[in-house]
Amino acid sequence: MRVAIVCTVLIGCIVCSGCTSTTEIRIENVSKRDFTEVSIAGQSYGHIAAGTASDYKPVRLLGTYAAMKMKVDGKYVTGQTLNLGSSKFTYRIGVKDFDKGHLDIKVVRDRNTSTQLGSFEISMPSGWRHSSSDSGQGETTRVFRSGGKGTLRLRSLPGLPMVSKEILRNLTNVDSSILLDWQSWGDLSGYHYEHIESGTLYRQWWLTNQQMLLFIVYSSESQDYSEVEVTNRMVNSVRAIH
């Protein structure tokens, strides 16, 4: 089966048959049928239930199109999806005429805006604001929204060389008996840890690259996990400014 693609946003498309780029793509299933074994250009999205959306995932795209495949009602659907040339967007997928193998795919540009905060930039969803201060020991930024459950704090130390995994692990002050995996977030890498202390939820990141060290803490006194996905997306959007 082939996918019939209906694109509602075509401005700024890049036509480049030999170019590759990494793009963050989310799939929103607006149909009444579950999607299983979903993938784009080899990046697995797994199961996306009817009426739900996946997380953003980095997809390595070649040129203007990328192969998508999934199972709907136990049948494979394959086809080509359009790369808008944007760093982040959503495929909003509904079932148009599945008996003929047709899906309705609308391409939606992400509404987040990249905000430059000193030595780095971050994409903040609509309704989130920030304030920054510099104590002389690195710039600290608070990211929050009115009526939100918690606050994201980012402290950057620019102009430092990339530290080793061992040194950064020691900087976490997390007990050495606790296993912390080395992870990639945005264009930085490092450690992530979360815990509850004195009734407050803390989610922490210690990240580094060739230009800077970045320490991030999300805290919520209500121990509310509802903002986990949105804070993950913001941390994953961080880019060092060269």
C-alpha positions in Angstrom: 0.0 0.0 0.0 1.1 3.6 -0.7 0.3 6.6 1.5 -1.6 9.5 0.0 0.0 12.6 1.5 -1.9 15.8 2.0 0.5 18.6 3.1 -1.1 21.8 4.5 2.2 23.6 5.1 4.5 23.8 2.1 6.3 27.2 2.6 10.1 26.9 2.9 10.5 23.3 1.6 14.0 22.4 0.8 14.8 20.5 -2.4 18.1 18.8 -2.0 18.7 15.3 -3.2 22.1 14.8 -1.5 21.7 16.7 1.8 21.2 15.1 5.2 19.8 16.7 8.3 18.6 15.7 11.7 15.0 16.8 12.4 12.9 16.3 15.5 9.5 14.8 14.4 6.4 14.0 16.4 3.5 11.9 15.2 0.0 12.8 16.2 -2.6 10.1 15.6 -5.9 11.9 15.1 -7.6 8.8 13.8 -9.8 6.2 15.6 -7.4 3.4 14.8 -4.2 2.5 16.6 -0.9 2.7 14.8 1.8 0.0 15.6 5.4 -0.6 14.5 5.6 3.0 13.4 9.0 4.2 12.0 10.3 7.1 10.0 13.7 6.7 8.1 14.5 3.8 10.5 13.7 5.7 13.7 11.2 3.6 15.7 8.1 5.3 17.2 6.6 2.0 18.4 2.9 2.1 19.2 0.8 5.3 18.9 -2.7 4.7 20.2 -5.7 6.5 18.6 -6.1 10.0 19.8 -2.5 10.2 21.2 0.8 11.6 20.1 4.4 10.4 20.3 7.3 12.2 21.8 9.6 14.2 19.5 12.4 12.0 18.2 15.5 12.9 16.1 15.2 11.6 12.6 18.1 11.6 10.1 16.6 12.8 6.8 18.1 12.5 3.4 16.9 15.2 1.0 13.3 16.2 0.9 11.6 12.9 1.7 11.8 10.1 4.2 10.3 6.6 4.2 7.5 6.0 6.8 5.9 2.7 7.6 3.4 1.5 10.2 0.7 -1.1 10.8 -2.9 -0.1 10.9 -5.4 -2.9 11.7 -2.6 -5.4 11.3 -1.7 -4.3 7.7 1.5 -2.5 6.8 1.2 1.0 5.2 4.3 2.5 3.7 5.1 5.7 1.8 7.1 8.8 1.6 6.8 11.7 4.0 7.8 15.3 3.3 10.7 17.1 5.0 9.7 20.7 5.4 13.3 21.9 6.0 12.3 22.8 9.5 14.2 21.7 12.6 11.0 20.5 14.3 7.5 19.6 13.1 4.6 17.2 13.6 3.0 14.7 11.2 -0.8 14.9 12.1 -2.2 11.6 10.7 -5.7 10.6 10.2 -7.3 7.7 8.2 -8.8 9.0 5.0 -9.7 5.8 3.1 -7.9 2.9 4.5 -9.6 0.4 2.2 -7.5 2.0 -0.5 -4.5 2.4 1.7 -4.9 6.2 2.1 -3.9 8.2 5.1 -4.4 11.9 5.5 -1.0 13.4 6.7 -0.9 17.1 7.6 2.4 18.6 8.3 2.4 21.1 11.1 5.3 23.4 12.0 6.1 23.4 15.7 4.9 26.6 17.3 7.7 26.7 19.8 10.1 29.6 19.4 13.8 29.4 19.9 14.9 32.0 22.5 18.6 33.0 22.9 19.7 33.0 26.5 23.3 34.1 26.6 25.5 31.2 25.5 22.6 28.9 24.5 19.1 28.9 23.0 16.1 26.9 24.0 12.6 26.3 22.4 9.8 27.2 24.8 6.2 26.3 24.2 3.5 28.9 24.1 2.7 30.2 27.6 6.2 29.7 29.0 8.3 32.6 30.0 11.8 33.2 31.3 13.9 35.5 33.4 17.7 35.5 33.6 20.4 36.8 36.0 24.2 36.6 36.2 25.8 36.2 39.6 29.3 36.3 38.2 29.5 32.5 38.5 27.5 31.7 35.4 24.2 32.9 34.0 21.1 31.4 35.6 17.7 31.3 33.7 14.3 30.5 35.2 11.7 29.0 32.7 8.1 28.8 34.0 4.5 29.3 33.0 1.6 31.0 34.8 -0.3 28.4 36.8 2.4 25.8 36.1 3.4 23.0 38.4 7.1 23.7 38.6 10.1 25.7 37.4 13.0 24.8 35.1 16.3 26.5 36.1 19.3 26.5 33.8 22.8 27.6 34.8 25.4 27.9 32.0 29.2 28.1 32.3 30.4 29.0 28.8 34.0 29.0 27.6 34.9 25.7 29.3 36.3 22.7 27.5 34.3 19.5 27.4 34.9 17.6 30.6 35.3 13.9 30.9 32.5 11.6 31.8 34.2 10.8 35.1 34.7 14.5 36.1 31.1 15.3 35.2 29.8 12.3 37.2 31.6 13.6 40.2 30.0 17.0 39.7 26.6 15.5 40.1 27.1 14.7 43.8 24.8 11.7 43.3 25.9 8.7 45.3 28.4 6.6 43.3 26.3 3.5 44.1 23.5 4.9 41.8 23.9 4.1 38.2 23.7 7.1 35.9 23.7 6.6 32.1 25.5 8.9 29.7 22.8 10.5 27.5 22.4 13.0 24.7 20.1 16.0 25.2 20.0 18.5 22.4 23.6 19.0 21.2 25.0 18.3 24.7 25.6 15.1 26.6 25.7 14.1 30.2 23.8 12.7 33.1 20.1 12.9 34.2 18.7 12.0 37.7 15.4 12.6 39.4 14.3 12.2 43.0 11.9 13.5 45.7 13.4 15.4 48.6 11.4 17.0 51.5 8.3 16.7 49.4 9.7 18.4 46.3 10.2 16.6 43.0 13.7 17.3 41.5 14.7 16.4 37.9 18.3 17.3 37.2 20.7 17.3 34.2 24.5 17.9 34.1 25.4 18.4 30.5 28.5 19.4 28.5 29.9 19.9 25.0 32.9 21.6 23.4 31.6 25.1 24.4 30.1 25.0 27.8 28.8 23.2 30.9 25.1 23.4 31.6 23.3 22.5 34.8 19.5 22.1 34.7 17.0 21.5 37.5 13.3 21.2 37.3 11.5 21.4 40.6 7.9 20.9 41.6 6.7 21.2 45.2 3.5 19.4 44.2 5.5 16.3 43.0 3.5 16.6 39.8 4.8 14.7 36.8 2.4 16.3 34.2 5.1 18.6 32.9 7.7 15.8 32.4 7.2 15.6 28.6 7.3 19.3 28.0 10.4 19.8 30.1 12.1 16.9 28.4 11.3 18.6 25.0 12.7 21.9 26.2 15.9 20.3 27.5 16.3 18.4 24.3 15.9 21.6 22.3 19.0 23.3 24.0 21.6 24.3 21.5 24.9 26.0 22.3 25.5 29.2 20.4 28.8 29.1 18.6 
